[in-house]
Amino acid sequence: MQGKEVQIVDPLGIHARPAAQLVQTANRYRSTITLTLPSTGRHANAKSITALLALGVRHGSTVSLTAHGDDEVAALAATLAMLIAEHLIGDQDDQSADTSKEGTVQ
């Protein structure tokens, strides 16, 4: 399992348009991609726009992204790249520490 914590910088949080793009990106991979709000413990499957929108991710929220499956490294990288391209998160160098330890989320 691969994972990373990121902070949402978009003033609107994760809203309909970027959620739809996140679903499109996630659906390119076999891995399960999950977004979790550590503050509440709530999580959503990144392949479900309904689940993503129901999560209610707002500006300033810290989100834990995890990918689990045979293409998890590529899935997580593509998801992070999409979030950066859509200006939902800052550059990865500016983000909090990687949550993985030797490829496994603790």
N, C-alpha and C positions, 0 to 999 in steps of 0.2 A: 504494500500500500504506500502510495506517495502522497504527500500533503504539504500545504503551505498556508500560512495565515496572511491575510491581506486586509488593508483598510480601504473602505469605499470612499472615494473622493468626489464622485459625481453629486452635485447638489440635490438631485432627485432620487438618489439611491439606485437600486435596480428596479427600473420601470419597464413598461411593455416592450419597447423597441430593443433595448439591450438584452432583455430576458429572452426574446425570440431569437436573437443572434447567439446567445449562450446555448439555447436548446439546439440550434442548427449545428453549432460546433461540437457539442457533446454527442450528438447523434452520429457523428462521423467515426466514433470509436466504440469498441465492444465493451470497454471498461465501464464500471459504474462510477459516475462522477457525482459527488455530494457536496453541497454547500451547507455549512453548519454555523449558526450564530452561537458562539461560545457563551455569550451573556445569558442566553435563555435555554440553550441546549436543543433548540428547534433545528431541524434539518430538512433539506429538500433535495430531491433527485434533479440534477441539472438537465435531464432529458424531458422534464415536465414543466411547461410554462405556467400551468396552474399552481404547481407546488412552489415554483420560484417566486411568483407574485404573492402568494399567500404567506411566504416567509417574512415579507415586509422589511427588506433590507434597506436601511436609510443611510443618508450621508453620515460619515463618521463611524459607521458600524464596522467592527472587525468580523471578518468572515473566514472560516476555516474551509479550505478546498481540499478534498481528498479524491483520489482516483484509485480504483482497485480493479485489477484485471490484467490480461496479458499484454495490453498496450497502454498501461497506466502512465508510463513516463511521457509518451507522446501525447496522451490525452490531457495530462496536467499542463504540459508545456503549451499546447494549443489553447487551452482554456485561459491560461494566464496571458498569453499573447492577445487573445480576443479582448479580455478585460482591459488591457493596457491600450489597445488600439481604439477602443470605445471610450477611453478616458474614465472608466469606472474606478480604476486603481492607478496609482502612480507607477513609475518604472520599478521593476523588481528590485533594483539596487536600493530603492528607498523604502522597501517594505520590511516588515518584521521578519524575524528569523524563520528559516525553514523548519517545519514541524517534523521533518523526517529524521530518523537516525538510521543510517545505513539502509535507506529505502523503506523503513517501516515507521508509520506514525505511532508515537508513544501515547 
